[in-house]
Amino acid sequence: MCIRDRPSSTANYTYYISGNTTLGTVNATASDTMLKGYVGVVERYADGNQKQIISGIICESASAGNITSLPTSGRPGTNACGSNVELGQN
């Protein structure tokens, strides 16, 4: 299934997908104030040896509500989620 075939919203979330050749972001905005918001980020970058790396993170809002500041990096150790909870890195 192609990404453009995916729904832009469900009963609980609206999804916004953006990106370019180096950074892709998926933002899941909760439609209910009792739910948490989520953001996924995947980044392609070159390490110190110019080896291409693809890394991703998933951020979950620390409490009910949406993530208002989108991460600008998917790199490990960058604390890209800010004060939100980093669920995982790949």
Rosetta constraint file for C-alpha pairs under 8 A:
AtomPair CA 1 CA 5 HARMONIC 6.46 0.50
AtomPair CA 1 CA 6 HARMONIC 7.70 0.50
AtomPair CA 2 CA 6 HARMONIC 7.17 0.50
AtomPair CA 7 CA 15 HARMONIC 7.96 0.50
AtomPair CA 8 CA 14 HARMONIC 5.94 0.50
AtomPair CA 8 CA 15 HARMONIC 5.15 0.50
AtomPair CA 8 CA 16 HARMONIC 7.03 0.50
AtomPair CA 9 CA 13 HARMONIC 5.59 0.50
AtomPair CA 9 CA 14 HARMONIC 4.11 0.50
AtomPair CA 9 CA 15 HARMONIC 5.67 0.50
AtomPair CA 10 CA 14 HARMONIC 6.39 0.50
AtomPair CA 11 CA 31 HARMONIC 7.72 0.50
AtomPair CA 12 CA 30 HARMONIC 5.78 0.50
AtomPair CA 12 CA 31 HARMONIC 5.29 0.50
AtomPair CA 12 CA 32 HARMONIC 6.55 0.50
AtomPair CA 13 CA 28 HARMONIC 5.82 0.50
AtomPair CA 13 CA 29 HARMONIC 5.27 0.50
AtomPair CA 13 CA 30 HARMONIC 4.49 0.50
AtomPair CA 13 CA 31 HARMONIC 5.42 0.50
AtomPair CA 14 CA 28 HARMONIC 5.69 0.50
AtomPair CA 14 CA 29 HARMONIC 5.17 0.50
AtomPair CA 14 CA 30 HARMONIC 6.59 0.50
AtomPair CA 14 CA 31 HARMONIC 7.09 0.50
AtomPair CA 15 CA 26 HARMONIC 6.79 0.50
AtomPair CA 15 CA 27 HARMONIC 5.60 0.50
AtomPair CA 15 CA 28 HARMONIC 4.69 0.50
AtomPair CA 15 CA 29 HARMONIC 6.35 0.50
AtomPair CA 16 CA 26 HARMONIC 5.72 0.50
AtomPair CA 16 CA 27 HARMONIC 5.15 0.50
AtomPair CA 16 CA 28 HARMONIC 6.70 0.50
AtomPair CA 17 CA 24 HARMONIC 7.53 0.50
AtomPair CA 17 CA 25 HARMONIC 5.76 0.50
AtomPair CA 17 CA 26 HARMONIC 4.54 0.50
AtomPair CA 17 CA 27 HARMONIC 6.49 0.50
AtomPair CA 18 CA 24 HARMONIC 5.81 0.50
AtomPair CA 18 CA 25 HARMONIC 5.32 0.50
AtomPair CA 18 CA 26 HARMONIC 6.62 0.50
AtomPair CA 19 CA 23 HARMONIC 5.38 0.50
AtomPair CA 19 CA 24 HARMONIC 3.98 0.50
AtomPair CA 19 CA 25 HARMONIC 5.95 0.50
AtomPair CA 20 CA 24 HARMONIC 6.28 0.50
AtomPair CA 21 CA 44 HARMONIC 7.79 0.50
AtomPair CA 22 CA 43 HARMONIC 5.53 0.50
AtomPair CA 22 CA 44 HARMONIC 4.84 0.50
AtomPair CA 22 CA 45 HARMONIC 6.82 0.50
AtomPair CA 23 CA 41 HARMONIC 7.14 0.50
AtomPair CA 23 CA 42 HARMONIC 5.78 0.50
AtomPair CA 23 CA 43 HARMONIC 4.48 0.50
AtomPair CA 23 CA 44 HARMONIC 6.46 0.50
AtomPair CA 23 CA 73 HARMONIC 7.51 0.50
AtomPair CA 23 CA 74 HARMONIC 7.76 0.50
AtomPair CA 24 CA 41 HARMONIC 5.68 0.50
AtomPair CA 24 CA 42 HARMONIC 5.23 0.50
AtomPair CA 24 CA 43 HARMONIC 6.49 0.50
AtomPair CA 25 CA 39 HARMONIC 7.00 0.50
AtomPair CA 25 CA 40 HARMONIC 5.67 0.50
AtomPair CA 25 CA 41 HARMONIC 4.59 0.50
AtomPair CA 25 CA 42 HARMONIC 6.63 0.50
AtomPair CA 26 CA 39 HARMONIC 5.58 0.50
AtomPair CA 26 CA 40 HARMONIC 5.12 0.50
AtomPair CA 26 CA 41 HARMONIC 6.59 0.50
AtomPair CA 27 CA 37 HARMONIC 7.87 0.50
AtomPair CA 27 CA 38 HARMONIC 6.04 0.50
AtomPair CA 27 CA 39 HARMONIC 4.46 0.50
AtomPair CA 27 CA 40 HARMONIC 6.58 0.50
AtomPair CA 27 CA 70 HARMONIC 7.99 0.50
AtomPair CA 28 CA 37 HARMONIC 5.84 0.50
AtomPair CA 28 CA 38 HARMONIC 5.07 0.50
AtomPair CA 28 CA 39 HARMONIC 6.06 0.50
AtomPair CA 29 CA 37 HARMONIC 5.31 0.50
AtomPair CA 29 CA 38 HARMONIC 6.88 0.50
AtomPair CA 29 CA 66 HARMONIC 5.91 0.50
AtomPair CA 29 CA 67 HARMONIC 7.67 0.50
AtomPair CA 30 CA 35 HARMONIC 5.96 0.50
AtomPair CA 30 CA 36 HARMONIC 6.45 0.50
AtomPair CA 30 CA 37 HARMONIC 5.47 0.50
AtomPair CA 30 CA 65 HARMONIC 7.06 0.50
AtomPair CA 30 CA 66 HARMONIC 6.34 0.50
AtomPair CA 31 CA 35 HARMONIC 7.76 0.50
AtomPair CA 33 CA 64 HARMONIC 6.31 0.50
AtomPair CA 33 CA 65 HARMONIC 5.50 0.50
AtomPair CA 34 CA 64 HARMONIC 5.19 0.50
AtomPair CA 34 CA 65 HARMONIC 6.74 0.50
AtomPair CA 35 CA 64 HARMONIC 4.99 0.50
AtomPair CA 35 CA 65 HARMONIC 6.09 0.50
AtomPair CA 36 CA 60 HARMONIC 6.75 0.50
AtomPair CA 36 CA 61 HARMONIC 5.55 0.50
AtomPair CA 36 CA 62 HARMONIC 7.64 0.50
AtomPair CA 36 CA 63 HARMONIC 6.19 0.50
AtomPair CA 36 CA 64 HARMONIC 4.42 0.50
AtomPair CA 36 CA 65 HARMONIC 5.05 0.50
AtomPair CA 36 CA 66 HARMONIC 5.99 0.50
AtomPair CA 37 CA 60 HARMONIC 5.97 0.50
AtomPair CA 37 CA 61 HARMONIC 5.39 0.50
AtomPair CA 37 CA 64 HARMONIC 7.35 0.50
AtomPair CA 37 CA 65 HARMONIC 5.90 0.50
AtomPair CA 37 CA 66 HARMONIC 4.19 0.50
AtomPair CA 37 CA 67 HARMONIC 5.66 0.50
AtomPair CA 38 CA 58 HARMONIC 7.22 0.50
AtomPair CA 38 CA 59 HARMONIC 5.58 0.50
AtomPair CA 38 CA 60 HARMONIC 4.65 0.50
AtomPair CA 38 CA 61 HARMONIC 6.36 0.50
AtomPair CA 38 CA 66 HARMONIC 7.22 0.50
AtomPair CA 38 CA 67 HARMONIC 6.74 0.50
AtomPair CA 39 CA 58 HARMONIC 5.82 0.50
AtomPair CA 39 CA 59 HARMONIC 5.11 0.50
AtomPair CA 39 CA 60 HARMONIC 6.69 0.50
AtomPair CA 39 CA 67 HARMONIC 7.42 0.50
AtomPair CA 39 CA 70 HARMONIC 7.28 0.50
AtomPair CA 39 CA 71 HARMONIC 7.92 0.50
AtomPair CA 40 CA 56 HARMONIC 7.28 0.50
AtomPair CA 40 CA 57 HARMONIC 5.84 0.50
AtomPair CA 40 CA 58 HARMONIC 4.41 0.50
AtomPair CA 40 CA 59 HARMONIC 6.23 0.50
AtomPair CA 41 CA 56 HARMONIC 5.41 0.50
AtomPair CA 41 CA 57 HARMONIC 5.43 0.50
AtomPair CA 41 CA 58 HARMONIC 6.46 0.50
AtomPair CA 41 CA 71 HARMONIC 7.23 0.50
AtomPair CA 41 CA 73 HARMONIC 6.95 0.50
AtomPair CA 41 CA 74 HARMONIC 5.23 0.50
AtomPair CA 42 CA 54 HARMONIC 6.98 0.50
AtomPair CA 42 CA 55 HARMONIC 5.66 0.50
AtomPair CA 42 CA 56 HARMONIC 4.14 0.50
AtomPair CA 42 CA 57 HARMONIC 6.66 0.50
AtomPair CA 42 CA 73 HARMONIC 7.71 0.50
AtomPair CA 42 CA 74 HARMONIC 5.18 0.50
AtomPair CA 43 CA 54 HARMONIC 5.66 0.50
AtomPair CA 43 CA 55 HARMONIC 5.42 0.50
AtomPair CA 43 CA 56 HARMONIC 6.19 0.50
AtomPair CA 43 CA 73 HARMONIC 6.49 0.50
AtomPair CA 43 CA 74 HARMONIC 4.96 0.50
AtomPair CA 43 CA 75 HARMONIC 6.77 0.50
AtomPair CA 44 CA 52 HARMONIC 6.83 0.50
AtomPair CA 44 CA 53 HARMONIC 5.59 0.50
AtomPair CA 44 CA 54 HARMONIC 4.46 0.50
AtomPair CA 44 CA 55 HARMONIC 6.56 0.50
AtomPair CA 45 CA 52 HARMONIC 5.66 0.50
AtomPair CA 45 CA 53 HARMONIC 5.37 0.50
AtomPair CA 45 CA 54 HARMONIC 6.63 0.50
AtomPair CA 46 CA 50 HARMONIC 4.78 0.50
AtomPair CA 46 CA 51 HARMONIC 5.20 0.50
AtomPair CA 46 CA 52 HARMONIC 4.48 0.50
AtomPair CA 46 CA 53 HARMONIC 5.88 0.50
AtomPair CA 47 CA 51 HARMONIC 5.42 0.50
AtomPair CA 47 CA 52 HARMONIC 6.55 0.50
AtomPair CA 47 CA 53 HARMONIC 6.79 0.50
AtomPair CA 55 CA 74 HARMONIC 5.71 0.50
AtomPair CA 55 CA 75 HARMONIC 5.71 0.50
AtomPair CA 55 CA 76 HARMONIC 7.20 0.50
AtomPair CA 55 CA 89 HARMONIC 7.13 0.50
AtomPair CA 55 CA 90 HARMONIC 5.45 0.50
AtomPair CA 56 CA 74 HARMONIC 4.76 0.50
AtomPair CA 56 CA 75 HARMONIC 6.65 0.50
AtomPair CA 56 CA 76 HARMONIC 7.79 0.50
AtomPair CA 56 CA 89 HARMONIC 5.52 0.50
AtomPair CA 56 CA 90 HARMONIC 5.20 0.50
AtomPair CA 57 CA 74 HARMONIC 5.42 0.50
AtomPair CA 57 CA 75 HARMONIC 7.50 0.50
AtomPair CA 57 CA 76 HARMONIC 7.64 0.50
AtomPair CA 57 CA 86 HARMONIC 7.03 0.50
AtomPair CA 57 CA 87 HARMONIC 7.26 0.50
AtomPair CA 57 CA 88 HARMONIC 5.51 0.50
AtomPair CA 57 CA 89 HARMONIC 4.51 0.50
AtomPair CA 57 CA 90 HARMONIC 6.60 0.50
AtomPair CA 58 CA 86 HARMONIC 6.05 0.50
AtomPair CA 58 CA 87 HARMONIC 5.46 0.50
AtomPair CA 58 CA 88 HARMONIC 5.60 0.50
AtomPair CA 58 CA 89 HARMONIC 6.93 0.50
AtomPair CA 59 CA 81 HARMONIC 5.70 0.50
AtomPair CA 59 CA 84 HARMONIC 6.57 0.50
AtomPair CA 59 CA 85 HARMONIC 5.73 0.50
AtomPair CA 59 CA 86 HARMONIC 4.75 0.50
AtomPair CA 59 CA 87 HARMONIC 5.74 0.50
AtomPair CA 59 CA 88 HARMONIC 7.73 0.50
AtomPair CA 60 CA 67 HARMONIC 7.62 0.50
AtomPair CA 60 CA 84 HARMONIC 6.13 0.50
AtomPair CA 60 CA 85 HARMONIC 5.33 0.50
AtomPair CA 60 CA 86 HARMONIC 6.53 0.50
AtomPair CA 60 CA 87 HARMONIC 6.66 0.50
AtomPair CA 61 CA 65 HARMONIC 6.72 0.50
AtomPair CA 61 CA 66 HARMONIC 6.21 0.50
AtomPair CA 61 CA 67 HARMONIC 5.67 0.50
AtomPair CA 61 CA 84 HARMONIC 5.02 0.50
AtomPair CA 61 CA 85 HARMONIC 6.22 0.50
AtomPair CA 62 CA 83 HARMONIC 7.46 0.50
AtomPair CA 62 CA 84 HARMONIC 4.94 0.50
AtomPair CA 62 CA 85 HARMONIC 5.66 0.50
AtomPair CA 67 CA 84 HARMONIC 7.74 0.50
AtomPair CA 70 CA 81 HARMONIC 7.60 0.50
AtomPair CA 71 CA 80 HARMONIC 5.06 0.50
AtomPair CA 71 CA 81 HARMONIC 5.64 0.50
AtomPair CA 71 CA 82 HARMONIC 7.67 0.50
AtomPair CA 72 CA 80 HARMONIC 6.58 0.50
AtomPair CA 73 CA 78 HARMONIC 7.25 0.50
AtomPair CA 73 CA 80 HARMONIC 5.74 0.50
AtomPair CA 74 CA 78 HARMONIC 7.83 0.50
AtomPair CA 74 CA 80 HARMONIC 6.88 0.50
AtomPair CA 75 CA 80 HARMONIC 7.73 0.50
AtomPair CA 76 CA 89 HARMONIC 6.42 0.50
AtomPair CA 76 CA 90 HARMONIC 7.94 0.50
AtomPair CA 79 CA 86 HARMONIC 7.70 0.50
AtomPair CA 81 CA 85 HARMONIC 6.53 0.50
AtomPair CA 81 CA 86 HARMONIC 6.01 0.50
